[in-house]
């Protein structure tokens, strides 16, 4: 199932199924030729997606739950030989898949002795791959974010500002209710966002990411759910720890600045600490799960396949400059740089020779609005040719 799940969580794959075009057809045709061992996994993934498609623009809560249960049933059927305790981890992982298909805002609350997944569904239009950036409110209303980079601010009085303009003032300071109302910020490839949460925490959301967060924090912990990459500047509150949940790990924060990259299509989840202290914990059902504490300047790399975490000291600029419109690399694989460009500019690249992706490059890269100039600079540094074959489709060759 792991080989199939990587396609279910790949936005490029989902876009190909839902909205195929010449560029995508060419990309996946070439991919299957270069990776014949993946043909069967691709076929199974396509069947799962097609079985869950719906023409309804809005689904009732019961219909959403029914469709999501179909995902879980398929996962359970293919995990019947595994122990029951392993299934909960898979359940958490597929919460992100539900986000992609049904715009289900999910916040996974952790209590010290167990997981209690809680889903807050919103009556919204089904998201489409490559959709516009938007803020989905608890009542299902969608606020379109036209700018390449949006700046959102949640004020203590309930007002919401987008790029200095008030877009909502209907929310009020919460009562004693312990059930938070959930927002979902959706940032597709080619865009980014900066958001200030109600507690003053700032989050810089990278391209191809989703952040699910409450209107107000009303519990003992301040919890958000991330799919993708974000840089957090957390407002200190020792009595209410800040927790970032992903499908595989959670990061417990103690008044801190850190970067978290947790794209579903990536095999590694990277947490880089720039200031303060964080604890990285695996999402599993054991009472005493493994955890890793980071010091400033350290990187924790969690492998989703082996479930192991490696800790090392790094130059943090290599991991956080994206929020300032720059990339910095030190002997990085060309494939890593290209993947970041795909997300930042919403492009597709294909290697004529897969080994070209292993070329090592170093330096700083300013992310110009002129994508062609940026691509040319990468080609020069890597000593390769990058030829444009379509509006957003490029081929890399020697």
C-alpha positions as YAML, in Angstrom:
chain: A
units: angstrom
residues:
- id: 1
  name: UNK
  ca: [0.00, 0.00, 0.00]
- id: 2
  name: UNK
  ca: [2.92, 2.37, 0.62]
- id: 3
  name: UNK
  ca: [3.73, 2.26, -3.10]
- id: 4
  name: UNK
  ca: [0.12, 3.11, -3.94]
- id: 5
  name: UNK
  ca: [-0.33, 5.77, -1.27]
- id: 6
  name: UNK
  ca: [2.47, 7.88, -2.70]
- id: 7
  name: UNK
  ca: [0.35, 8.35, -5.83]
- id: 8
  name: UNK
  ca: [-2.84, 9.05, -3.87]
- id: 9
  name: UNK
  ca: [-0.96, 11.86, -2.11]
- id: 10
  name: UNK
  ca: [0.77, 13.24, -5.22]
- id: 11
  name: UNK
  ca: [-0.95, 16.40, -6.51]
- id: 12
  name: UNK
  ca: [0.58, 15.95, -9.96]
- id: 13
  name: UNK
  ca: [-0.90, 12.44, -10.16]
- id: 14
  name: UNK
  ca: [-4.34, 13.57, -8.98]
- id: 15
  name: UNK
  ca: [-4.29, 16.45, -11.47]
- id: 16
  name: UNK
  ca: [-3.48, 13.97, -14.24]
- id: 17
  name: UNK
  ca: [-6.50, 11.83, -13.31]
- id: 18
  name: UNK
  ca: [-8.95, 14.69, -12.87]
- id: 19
  name: UNK
  ca: [-7.70, 17.22, -15.44]
- id: 20
  name: UNK
  ca: [-5.36, 15.53, -17.95]
- id: 21
  name: UNK
  ca: [-3.64, 17.65, -20.57]
- id: 22
  name: UNK
  ca: [-0.89, 17.06, -23.11]
- id: 23
  name: UNK
  ca: [1.93, 18.01, -20.74]
- id: 24
  name: UNK
  ca: [0.71, 15.75, -17.96]
- id: 25
  name: UNK
  ca: [0.01, 12.86, -20.34]
- id: 26
  name: UNK
  ca: [3.54, 13.15, -21.73]
- id: 27
  name: UNK
  ca: [5.07, 13.37, -18.25]
- id: 28
  name: UNK
  ca: [3.32, 10.26, -16.92]
- id: 29
  name: UNK
  ca: [3.83, 8.33, -20.17]
- id: 30
  name: UNK
  ca: [7.56, 8.93, -19.87]
- id: 31
  name: UNK
  ca: [7.49, 8.11, -16.15]
- id: 32
  name: UNK
  ca: [5.90, 4.71, -16.82]
- id: 33
  name: UNK
  ca: [8.45, 3.94, -19.53]
- id: 34
  name: UNK
  ca: [11.33, 4.84, -17.20]
- id: 35
  name: UNK
  ca: [9.75, 3.03, -14.21]
- id: 36
  name: UNK
  ca: [8.03, -0.09, -15.58]
- id: 37
  name: UNK
  ca: [7.88, -1.59, -12.07]
- id: 38
  name: UNK
  ca: [5.41, 1.14, -11.10]
- id: 39
  name: UNK
  ca: [2.78, 0.39, -13.77]
- id: 40
  name: UNK
  ca: [0.72, -1.90, -11.52]
- id: 41
  name: UNK
  ca: [0.81, 0.57, -8.60]
- id: 42
  name: UNK
  ca: [-0.30, 3.39, -10.92]
- id: 43
  name: UNK
  ca: [-3.18, 1.27, -12.20]
- id: 44
  name: UNK
  ca: [-4.36, 0.48, -8.65]
- id: 45
  name: UNK
  ca: [-4.08, 4.13, -7.59]
- id: 46
  name: UNK
  ca: [-6.12, 5.27, -10.62]
- id: 47
  name: UNK
  ca: [-8.82, 2.73, -9.79]
- id: 48
  name: UNK
  ca: [-9.05, 3.94, -6.19]
- id: 49
  name: UNK
  ca: [-9.33, 7.59, -7.23]
- id: 50
  name: UNK
  ca: [-11.91, 6.89, -9.94]
- id: 51
  name: UNK
  ca: [-14.01, 4.86, -7.51]
- id: 52
  name: UNK
  ca: [-14.18, 7.87, -5.19]
- id: 53
  name: UNK
  ca: [-15.00, 10.51, -7.78]
- id: 54
  name: UNK
  ca: [-18.27, 12.39, -7.50]
- id: 55
  name: UNK
  ca: [-19.97, 14.95, -9.71]
- id: 56
  name: UNK
  ca: [-21.66, 16.63, -6.75]
- id: 57
  name: UNK
  ca: [-20.35, 20.11, -6.03]
- id: 58
  name: UNK
  ca: [-21.37, 19.91, -2.41]
- id: 59
  name: UNK
  ca: [-21.70, 16.79, -0.30]
- id: 60
  name: UNK
  ca: [-23.65, 16.28, 2.88]
- id: 61
  name: UNK
  ca: [-21.69, 15.38, 5.98]
- id: 62
  name: UNK
  ca: [-22.97, 11.79, 5.80]
- id: 63
  name: UNK
  ca: [-21.86, 11.47, 2.16]
- id: 64
  name: UNK
  ca: [-18.39, 12.77, 2.99]
- id: 65
  name: UNK
  ca: [-18.05, 10.33, 5.87]
- id: 66
  name: UNK
  ca: [-19.26, 7.49, 3.62]
- id: 67
  name: UNK
  ca: [-16.71, 8.32, 0.92]
- id: 68
  name: UNK
  ca: [-13.92, 8.66, 3.44]
- id: 69
  name: UNK
  ca: [-14.88, 5.30, 4.96]
- id: 70
  name: UNK
  ca: [-14.35, 3.77, 1.51]
- id: 71
  name: UNK
  ca: [-10.74, 4.94, 1.62]
- id: 72
  name: UNK
  ca: [-10.29, 3.43, 5.06]
- id: 73
  name: UNK
  ca: [-11.94, 0.18, 3.96]
- id: 74
  name: UNK
  ca: [-9.54, -0.17, 1.05]
- id: 75
  name: UNK
  ca: [-6.60, 0.52, 3.34]
- id: 76
  name: UNK
  ca: [-7.86, -1.96, 5.91]
- id: 77
  name: UNK
  ca: [-8.34, -4.67, 3.30]
- id: 78
  name: UNK
  ca: [-4.75, -4.34, 2.19]
- id: 79
  name: UNK
  ca: [-3.47, -4.28, 5.77]
- id: 80
  name: UNK
  ca: [-5.48, -7.27, 7.08]
- id: 81
  name: UNK
  ca: [-2.31, -9.23, 7.78]
- id: 82
  name: UNK
  ca: [-0.81, -6.48, 9.90]
- id: 83
  name: UNK
  ca: [-1.42, -5.97, 13.58]
- id: 84
  name: UNK
  ca: [-4.32, -3.75, 14.57]
- id: 85
  name: UNK
  ca: [-2.05, -1.18, 16.21]
- id: 86
  name: UNK
  ca: [-0.38, -0.44, 12.88]
- id: 87
  name: UNK
  ca: [-3.71, 0.52, 11.30]
- id: 88
  name: UNK
  ca: [-4.17, 3.64, 13.41]
- id: 89
  name: UNK
  ca: [-1.00, 5.14, 11.96]
- id: 90
  name: UNK
  ca: [-2.33, 4.45, 8.47]
- id: 91
  name: UNK
  ca: [-5.68, 6.00, 9.46]
- id: 92
  name: UNK
  ca: [-3.90, 9.20, 10.44]
- id: 93
  name: UNK
  ca: [-1.97, 9.21, 7.19]
- id: 94
  name: UNK
  ca: [-5.12, 8.93, 5.09]
- id: 95
  name: UNK
  ca: [-6.66, 11.93, 6.84]
- id: 96
  name: UNK
  ca: [-4.50, 13.98, 4.46]
- id: 97
  name: UNK
  ca: [-5.92, 12.10, 1.49]
- id: 98
  name: UNK
  ca: [-9.41, 13.03, 2.68]
- id: 99
  name: UNK
  ca: [-8.30, 16.65, 2.74]
- id: 100
  name: UNK
  ca: [-7.32, 16.46, -0.93]
- id: 101
  name: UNK
  ca: [-10.56, 14.83, -2.09]
- id: 102
  name: UNK
  ca: [-13.27, 16.33, 0.09]
- id: 103
  name: UNK
  ca: [-11.91, 19.52, 1.72]
- id: 104
  name: UNK
  ca: [-12.35, 17.89, 5.09]
- id: 105
  name: UNK
  ca: [-10.64, 20.02, 7.73]
- id: 106
  name: UNK
  ca: [-8.89, 17.57, 10.06]
- id: 107
  name: UNK
  ca: [-7.24, 18.28, 13.38]
- id: 108
  name: UNK
  ca: [-5.66, 15.29, 15.09]
- id: 109
  name: UNK
  ca: [-5.62, 15.85, 18.82]
- id: 110
  name: UNK
  ca: [-3.04, 13.95, 20.86]
- id: 111
  name: UNK
  ca: [-3.77, 12.99, 24.44]
- id: 112
  name: UNK
  ca: [-0.87, 11.64, 26.43]
- id: 113
  name: UNK
  ca: [-2.07, 8.04, 26.40]
- id: 114
  name: UNK
  ca: [-3.84, 7.71, 23.06]
- id: 115
  name: UNK
  ca: [-4.81, 9.27, 19.74]
- id: 116
  name: UNK
  ca: [-8.27, 10.68, 19.30]
- id: 117
  name: UNK
  ca: [-8.68, 11.68, 15.63]
- id: 118
  name: UNK
  ca: [-11.41, 14.30, 15.29]
- id: 119
  name: UNK
  ca: [-12.65, 15.50, 11.93]
- id: 120
  name: UNK
  ca: [-14.47, 18.77, 11.43]
- id: 121
  name: UNK
  ca: [-16.17, 18.68, 8.04]
- id: 122
  name: UNK
  ca: [-17.03, 21.84, 6.16]
- id: 123
  name: UNK
  ca: [-19.67, 22.28, 3.44]
- id: 124
  name: UNK
  ca: [-17.40, 23.47, 0.64]
- id: 125
  name: UNK
  ca: [-16.83, 22.89, -3.03]
- id: 126
  name: UNK
  ca: [-14.58, 19.93, -3.78]
- id: 127
  name: UNK
  ca: [-11.01, 21.17, -4.28]
- id: 128
  name: UNK
  ca: [-9.38, 20.56, -7.64]
- id: 129
  name: UNK
  ca: [-5.71, 20.00, -8.31]
- id: 130
  name: UNK
  ca: [-4.14, 23.29, -9.33]
- id: 131
  name: UNK
  ca: [-7.02, 25.16, -7.74]
- id: 132
  name: UNK
  ca: [-6.80, 28.80, -6.69]
- id: 133
  name: UNK
  ca: [-5.40, 29.80, -3.31]
- id: 134
  name: UNK
  ca: [-8.21, 30.23, -0.83]
- id: 135
  name: UNK
  ca: [-9.14, 30.47, 2.83]
- id: 136
  name: UNK
  ca: [-12.04, 28.19, 3.70]
- id: 137
  name: UNK
  ca: [-14.01, 29.48, 6.68]
- id: 138
  name: UNK
  ca: [-15.75, 27.28, 9.30]
- id: 139
  name: UNK
  ca: [-19.15, 27.94, 7.68]
- id: 140
  name: UNK
  ca: [-17.83, 26.71, 4.32]
- id: 141
  name: UNK
  ca: [-17.42, 30.16, 2.78]
- id: 142
  name: UNK
  ca: [-14.37, 30.36, 0.54]
- id: 143
  name: UNK
  ca: [-12.29, 33.54, 0.40]
- id: 144
  name: UNK
  ca: [-10.31, 33.70, -2.84]
- id: 145
  name: UNK
  ca: [-6.64, 34.75, -2.54]
- id: 146
  name: UNK
  ca: [-5.65, 36.30, -5.88]
- id: 147
  name: UNK
  ca: [-2.16, 37.51, -5.03]
- id: 148
  name: UNK
  ca: [0.93, 35.40, -5.63]
- id: 149
  name: UNK
  ca: [1.68, 35.88, -1.92]
- id: 150
  name: UNK
  ca: [-1.19, 36.55, 0.48]
- id: 151
  name: UNK
  ca: [-0.87, 37.99, 3.98]
- id: 152
  name: UNK
  ca: [-3.64, 36.96, 6.40]
- id: 153
  name: UNK
  ca: [-4.17, 38.23, 9.92]
- id: 154
  name: UNK
  ca: [-6.59, 36.90, 12.55]
- id: 155
  name: UNK
  ca: [-7.18, 39.60, 15.15]
- id: 156
  name: UNK
  ca: [-8.29, 39.06, 18.73]
- id: 157
  name: UNK
  ca: [-11.65, 40.73, 18.08]
- id: 158
  name: UNK
  ca: [-12.51, 38.19, 15.38]
- id: 159
  name: UNK
  ca: [-11.62, 40.33, 12.37]
- id: 160
  name: UNK
  ca: [-9.74, 38.72, 9.48]
- id: 161
  name: UNK
  ca: [-7.57, 40.84, 7.20]
- id: 162
  name: UNK
  ca: [-6.18, 39.75, 3.83]
- id: 163
  name: UNK
  ca: [-3.45, 42.04, 2.52]
- id: 164
  name: UNK
  ca: [-4.62, 44.79, 4.92]
- id: 165
  name: UNK
  ca: [-8.28, 44.55, 3.82]
- id: 166
  name: UNK
  ca: [-10.97, 43.33, 6.23]
- id: 167
  name: UNK
  ca: [-12.67, 40.28, 4.69]
- id: 168
  name: UNK
  ca: [-14.56, 39.03, 7.74]
- id: 169
  name: UNK
  ca: [-15.67, 40.45, 11.08]
- id: 170
  name: UNK
  ca: [-18.41, 37.97, 11.90]
- id: 171
  name: UNK
  ca: [-16.51, 35.77, 14.35]
- id: 172
  name: UNK
  ca: [-16.61, 36.55, 18.05]
- id: 173
  name: UNK
  ca: [-14.33, 35.70, 20.95]
- id: 174
  name: UNK
  ca: [-15.16, 32.10, 21.92]
- id: 175
  name: UNK
  ca: [-17.14, 31.04, 24.96]
- id: 176
  name: UNK
  ca: [-16.18, 28.13, 27.18]
- id: 177
  name: UNK
  ca: [-16.79, 25.70, 24.32]
- id: 178
  name: UNK
  ca: [-14.06, 23.11, 23.84]
- id: 179
  name: UNK
  ca: [-14.94, 22.48, 20.18]
- id: 180
  name: UNK
  ca: [-12.99, 24.89, 17.97]
- id: 181
  name: UNK
  ca: [-14.25, 26.11, 14.62]
- id: 182
  name: UNK
  ca: [-11.78, 25.12, 11.90]
- id: 183
  name: UNK
  ca: [-10.32, 27.15, 9.03]
- id: 184
  name: UNK
  ca: [-8.43, 25.64, 6.12]
- id: 185
  name: UNK
  ca: [-5.82, 27.65, 4.20]
- id: 186
  name: UNK
  ca: [-5.12, 26.12, 0.78]
- id: 187
  name: UNK
  ca: [-2.02, 27.32, -1.09]
- id: 188
  name: UNK
  ca: [-1.43, 25.56, -4.46]
- id: 189
  name: UNK
  ca: [1.80, 25.32, -6.43]
- id: 190
  name: UNK
  ca: [2.96, 28.71, -7.64]
- id: 191
  name: UNK
  ca: [1.79, 30.68, -4.59]
- id: 192
  name: UNK
  ca: [2.65, 31.23, -0.92]
- id: 193
  name: UNK
  ca: [1.09, 32.82, 2.13]
- id: 194
  name: UNK
  ca: [1.88, 34.41, 5.47]
- id: 195
  name: UNK
  ca: [-0.69, 34.10, 8.24]
- id: 196
  name: UNK
  ca: [-0.92, 35.38, 11.80]
- id: 197
  name: UNK
  ca: [-3.05, 33.13, 14.00]
- id: 198
  name: UNK
  ca: [-5.31, 34.37, 16.78]
- id: 199
  name: UNK
  ca: [-2.60, 33.81, 19.45]
- id: 200
  name: UNK
  ca: [-0.04, 35.92, 17.56]
- id: 201
  name: UNK
  ca: [1.85, 32.96, 16.05]
- id: 202
  name: UNK
  ca: [3.09, 33.62, 12.51]
- id: 203
  name: UNK
  ca: [3.11, 30.90, 9.87]
- id: 204
  name: UNK
  ca: [4.76, 31.22, 6.44]
- id: 205
  name: UNK
  ca: [3.13, 28.65, 4.15]
- id: 206
  name: UNK
  ca: [5.06, 27.41, 1.13]
- id: 207
  name: UNK
  ca: [3.63, 26.44, -2.26]
- id: 208
  name: UNK
  ca: [1.59, 23.23, -2.43]
- id: 209
  name: UNK
  ca: [0.55, 23.30, 1.24]
- id: 210
  name: UNK
  ca: [-2.51, 23.24, 3.47]
- id: 211
  name: UNK
  ca: [-2.89, 24.49, 7.02]
- id: 212
  name: UNK
  ca: [-5.92, 23.51, 9.11]
- id: 213
  name: UNK
  ca: [-6.25, 25.64, 12.24]
- id: 214
  name: UNK
  ca: [-8.91, 26.77, 14.74]
- id: 215
  name: UNK
  ca: [-10.57, 30.17, 14.73]
- id: 216
  name: UNK
  ca: [-9.44, 30.49, 18.34]
- id: 217
  name: UNK
  ca: [-7.38, 28.21, 20.56]
- id: 218
  name: UNK
  ca: [-9.72, 27.00, 23.31]
- id: 219
  name: UNK
  ca: [-7.99, 23.86, 24.62]
- id: 220
  name: UNK
  ca: [-4.97, 23.21, 26.84]
- id: 221
  name: UNK
  ca: [-2.85, 22.90, 23.71]
- id: 222
  name: UNK
  ca: [-2.72, 25.00, 20.55]
- id: 223
  name: UNK
  ca: [-2.90, 22.50, 17.70]
- id: 224
  name: UNK
  ca: [-2.79, 22.88, 13.92]
- id: 225
  name: UNK
  ca: [-2.57, 20.36, 11.07]
- id: 226
  name: UNK
  ca: [-0.05, 20.82, 8.23]
- id: 227
  name: UNK
  ca: [0.23, 19.20, 4.82]
- id: 228
  name: UNK
  ca: [3.24, 20.62, 2.95]
- id: 229
  name: UNK
  ca: [5.86, 23.06, 4.23]
- id: 230
  name: UNK
  ca: [5.74, 25.99, 6.63]
- id: 231
  name: UNK
  ca: [8.01, 28.16, 8.77]
- id: 232
  name: UNK
  ca: [6.58, 28.84, 12.24]
- id: 233
  name: UNK
  ca: [7.31, 31.73, 14.60]
- id: 234
  name: UNK
  ca: [5.39, 30.55, 17.65]
- id: 235
  name: UNK
  ca: [4.11, 32.97, 20.28]
- id: 236
  name: UNK
  ca: [5.39, 31.83, 23.69]
- id: 237
  name: UNK
  ca: [2.77, 30.48, 26.10]
- id: 238
  name: UNK
  ca: [4.15, 27.97, 28.60]
- id: 239
  name: UNK
  ca: [0.67, 26.99, 29.78]
- id: 240
  name: UNK
  ca: [-0.59, 26.16, 26.27]
- id: 241
  name: UNK
  ca: [2.00, 24.24, 24.21]
- id: 242
  name: UNK
  ca: [1.84, 24.68, 20.44]
- id: 243
  name: UNK
  ca: [1.62, 21.42, 18.46]
- id: 244
  name: UNK
  ca: [1.92, 20.94, 14.70]
- id: 245
  name: UNK
  ca: [0.36, 17.70, 13.51]
- id: 246
  name: UNK
  ca: [1.27, 16.01, 10.21]
- id: 247
  name: UNK
  ca: [0.20, 12.61, 8.90]
- id: 248
  name: UNK
  ca: [3.30, 10.89, 10.30]
- id: 249
  name: UNK
  ca: [4.80, 13.05, 13.06]
- id: 250
  name: UNK
  ca: [3.88, 15.87, 15.39]
- id: 251
  name: UNK
  ca: [6.10, 18.68, 16.61]
- id: 252
  name: UNK
  ca: [5.62, 19.97, 20.15]
- id: 253
  name: UNK
  ca: [6.82, 23.54, 20.44]
- id: 254
  name: UNK
  ca: [8.02, 25.63, 23.36]
- id: 255
  name: UNK
  ca: [8.03, 29.22, 22.03]
- id: 256
  name: UNK
  ca: [10.14, 28.63, 18.96]
- id: 257
  name: UNK
  ca: [11.05, 29.38, 15.34]
- id: 258
  name: UNK
  ca: [11.36, 26.35, 13.09]
- id: 259
  name: UNK
  ca: [10.74, 25.00, 9.59]
- id: 260
  name: UNK
  ca: [8.70, 21.87, 8.93]
- id: 261
  name: UNK
  ca: [8.58, 20.19, 5.51]
- id: 262
  name: UNK
  ca: [5.99, 17.40, 5.36]
- id: 263
  name: UNK
  ca: [4.87, 17.01, 1.76]
- id: 264
  name: UNK
  ca: [2.92, 13.74, 1.30]
- id: 265
  name: UNK
  ca: [4.91, 12.94, -1.86]
- id: 266
  name: UNK
  ca: [8.26, 13.23, -0.03]
- id: 267
  name: UNK
  ca: [9.68, 10.19, 1.75]
- id: 268
  name: UNK
  ca: [11.42, 12.35, 4.37]
- id: 269
  name: UNK
  ca: [9.86, 14.81, 6.82]
- id: 270
  name: UNK
  ca: [12.37, 17.53, 7.76]
- id: 271
  name: UNK
  ca: [12.23, 19.67, 10.89]
- id: 272
  name: UNK
  ca: [14.85, 22.42, 11.24]
- id: 273
  name: UNK
  ca: [15.09, 24.47, 14.44]
- id: 274
  name: UNK
  ca: [16.37, 28.05, 14.30]
- id: 275
  name: UNK
  ca: [15.47, 29.22, 17.81]
- id: 276
  name: UNK
  ca: [14.05, 27.75, 21.03]
- id: 277
  name: UNK
  ca: [13.22, 24.07, 21.59]
- id: 278
  name: UNK
  ca: [10.98, 21.49, 19.94]
- id: 279
  name: UNK
  ca: [10.24, 17.82, 20.42]
- id: 280
  name: UNK
  ca: [9.51, 15.59, 17.42]
- id: 281
  name: UNK
  ca: [7.26, 12.59, 18.09]
- id: 282
  name: UNK
  ca: [6.06, 9.80, 15.82]
- id: 283
  name: UNK
  ca: [2.34, 9.24, 15.28]
- id: 284
  name: UNK
  ca: [1.79, 5.74, 16.61]
- id: 285
  name: UNK
  ca: [-0.26, 3.99, 19.24]
- id: 286
  name: UNK
  ca: [2.46, 3.05, 21.67]
- id: 287
  name: UNK
  ca: [2.16, 4.51, 25.16]
- id: 288
  name: UNK
  ca: [5.83, 5.40, 25.11]
- id: 289
  name: UNK
  ca: [6.52, 6.42, 21.55]
- id: 290
  name: UNK
  ca: [9.92, 7.56, 20.35]
- id: 291
  name: UNK
  ca: [10.70, 11.27, 20.50]
- id: 292
  name: UNK
  ca: [13.60, 13.48, 19.41]
- id: 293
  name: UNK
  ca: [14.47, 16.86, 20.93]
- id: 294
  name: UNK
  ca: [16.17, 19.45, 18.73]
- id: 295
  name: UNK
  ca: [18.59, 22.23, 19.57]
- id: 296
  name: UNK
  ca: [18.93, 25.41, 17.45]
- id: 297
  name: UNK
  ca: [20.81, 24.67, 14.22]
- id: 298
  name: UNK
  ca: [19.76, 21.01, 14.11]
- id: 299
  name: UNK
  ca: [17.81, 19.08, 11.49]
- id: 300
  name: UNK
  ca: [15.64, 16.06, 12.30]
- id: 301
  name: UNK
  ca: [14.98, 13.95, 9.19]
- id: 302
  name: UNK
  ca: [12.19, 11.39, 9.70]
- id: 303
  name: UNK
  ca: [12.05, 8.55, 7.15]
- id: 304
  name: UNK
  ca: [8.41, 7.52, 6.60]
- id: 305
  name: UNK
  ca: [9.46, 4.09, 5.33]
- id: 306
  name: UNK
  ca: [11.87, 3.01, 8.07]
- id: 307
  name: UNK
  ca: [10.21, 5.20, 10.75]
- id: 308
  name: UNK
  ca: [13.68, 6.30, 11.86]
- id: 309
  name: UNK
  ca: [14.82, 9.84, 12.70]
- id: 310
  name: UNK
  ca: [18.33, 11.12, 11.98]
- id: 311
  name: UNK
  ca: [19.63, 14.22, 13.73]
- id: 312
  name: UNK
  ca: [22.39, 16.48, 12.38]
- id: 313
  name: UNK
  ca: [23.73, 20.04, 12.57]
- id: 314
  name: UNK
  ca: [23.05, 22.10, 9.43]
- id: 315
  name: UNK
  ca: [23.17, 25.59, 7.98]
- id: 316
  name: UNK
  ca: [19.57, 26.62, 8.67]
- id: 317
  name: UNK
  ca: [19.57, 29.12, 5.77]
- id: 318
  name: UNK
  ca: [19.46, 26.17, 3.38]
- id: 319
  name: UNK
  ca: [16.03, 25.31, 4.74]
- id: 320
  name: UNK
  ca: [14.35, 28.63, 5.58]
- id: 321
  name: UNK
  ca: [15.35, 31.18, 2.90]
- id: 322
  name: UNK
  ca: [12.43, 30.10, 0.72]
- id: 323
  name: UNK
  ca: [10.16, 32.34, 2.81]
- id: 324
  name: UNK
  ca: [12.28, 35.30, 1.72]
- id: 325
  name: UNK
  ca: [12.12, 34.38, -1.97]
- id: 326
  name: UNK
  ca: [15.49, 32.60, -2.15]
- id: 327
  name: UNK
  ca: [16.87, 29.07, -2.23]
- id: 328
  name: UNK
  ca: [20.29, 28.18, -0.84]
- id: 329
  name: UNK
  ca: [21.98, 24.85, -1.57]
- id: 330
  name: UNK
  ca: [25.20, 23.20, -0.46]
- id: 331
  name: UNK
  ca: [26.15, 20.19, -2.57]
- id: 332
  name: UNK
  ca: [22.47, 19.35, -3.11]
- id: 333
  name: UNK
  ca: [21.15, 16.98, -5.76]
- id: 334
  name: UNK
  ca: [19.77, 18.74, -8.84]
- id: 335
  name: UNK
  ca: [16.57, 16.71, -8.34]
- id: 336
  name: UNK
  ca: [16.02, 18.41, -4.97]
- id: 337
  name: UNK
  ca: [16.39, 21.86, -6.52]
- id: 338
  name: UNK
  ca: [14.10, 20.97, -9.43]
- id: 339
  name: UNK
  ca: [11.40, 19.68, -7.09]
- id: 340
  name: UNK
  ca: [11.41, 23.01, -5.24]
- id: 341
  name: UNK
  ca: [11.16, 24.90, -8.55]
- id: 342
  name: UNK
  ca: [8.22, 22.71, -9.59]
- id: 343
  name: UNK
  ca: [6.35, 23.71, -6.45]
- id: 344
  name: UNK
  ca: [7.33, 27.37, -6.44]
- id: 345
  name: UNK
  ca: [6.49, 28.04, -10.11]
- id: 346
  name: UNK
  ca: [3.92, 25.27, -10.69]
- id: 347
  name: UNK
  ca: [5.98, 23.59, -13.41]
- id: 348
  name: UNK
  ca: [6.72, 20.03, -14.61]
- id: 349
  name: UNK
  ca: [10.23, 18.76, -15.41]
- id: 350
  name: UNK
  ca: [11.40, 15.48, -16.97]
- id: 351
  name: UNK
  ca: [14.94, 14.10, -17.03]
- id: 352
  name: UNK
  ca: [16.15, 12.67, -20.33]
- id: 353
  name: UNK
  ca: [18.61, 10.68, -18.20]
- id: 354
  name: UNK
  ca: [17.52, 10.03, -14.57]
- id: 355
  name: UNK
  ca: [21.17, 10.19, -13.47]
- id: 356
  name: UNK
  ca: [21.15, 13.93, -14.21]
- id: 357
  name: UNK
  ca: [19.12, 14.36, -11.05]
- id: 358
  name: UNK
  ca: [22.14, 13.28, -8.98]
- id: 359
  name: UNK
  ca: [24.32, 16.21, -10.14]
- id: 360
  name: UNK
  ca: [25.47, 18.20, -7.08]
- id: 361
  name: UNK
  ca: [25.07, 21.98, -7.10]
- id: 362
  name: UNK
  ca: [25.73, 24.75, -4.57]
- id: 363
  name: UNK
  ca: [24.88, 28.44, -4.27]
- id: 364
  name: UNK
  ca: [22.04, 30.88, -3.71]
- id: 365
  name: UNK
  ca: [19.14, 31.21, -6.10]
- id: 366
  name: UNK
  ca: [16.93, 34.28, -6.13]
- id: 367
  name: UNK
  ca: [13.42, 33.31, -7.12]
- id: 368
  name: UNK
  ca: [12.64, 35.88, -9.77]
- id: 369
  name: UNK
  ca: [9.15, 36.46, -11.15]
- id: 370
  name: UNK
  ca: [10.72, 35.53, -14.49]
- id: 371
  name: UNK
  ca: [10.76, 31.74, -14.19]
- id: 372
  name: UNK
  ca: [12.79, 31.35, -17.40]
- id: 373
  name: UNK
  ca: [15.66, 33.39, -15.94]
- id: 374
  name: UNK
  ca: [15.66, 31.29, -12.78]
- id: 375
  name: UNK
  ca: [15.64, 28.04, -14.77]
- id: 376
  name: UNK
  ca: [18.52, 29.28, -16.94]
- id: 377
  name: UNK
  ca: [20.61, 30.03, -13.84]
- id: 378
  name: UNK
  ca: [20.04, 26.50, -12.54]
- id: 379
  name: UNK
  ca: [20.97, 25.04, -15.92]
- id: 380
  name: UNK
  ca: [24.21, 27.04, -15.96]
- id: 381
  name: UNK
  ca: [25.25, 25.97, -12.46]
- id: 382
  name: UNK
  ca: [24.41, 22.31, -13.12]
- id: 383
  name: UNK
  ca: [25.95, 22.37, -16.62]
- id: 384
  name: UNK
  ca: [22.80, 20.93, -18.22]
- id: 385
  name: UNK
  ca: [20.33, 22.02, -20.87]
- id: 386
  name: UNK
  ca: [16.75, 22.69, -19.82]
- id: 387
  name: UNK
  ca: [14.46, 22.96, -22.84]
- id: 388
  name: UNK
  ca: [10.89, 24.17, -22.73]
- id: 389
  name: UNK
  ca: [8.46, 21.78, -24.44]
- id: 390
  name: UNK
  ca: [5.16, 23.29, -23.35]
- id: 391
  name: UNK
  ca: [3.83, 26.24, -21.39]
- id: 392
  name: UNK
  ca: [4.80, 24.66, -18.07]
- id: 393
  name: UNK
  ca: [6.69, 21.56, -19.23]
- id: 394
  name: UNK
  ca: [10.50, 21.26, -19.45]
- id: 395
  name: UNK
  ca: [13.01, 18.55, -20.35]
- id: 396
  name: UNK
  ca: [16.45, 18.32, -18.72]
- id: 397
  name: UNK
  ca: [19.23, 16.88, -20.84]
- id: 398
  name: UNK
  ca: [23.03, 16.96, -20.95]
...
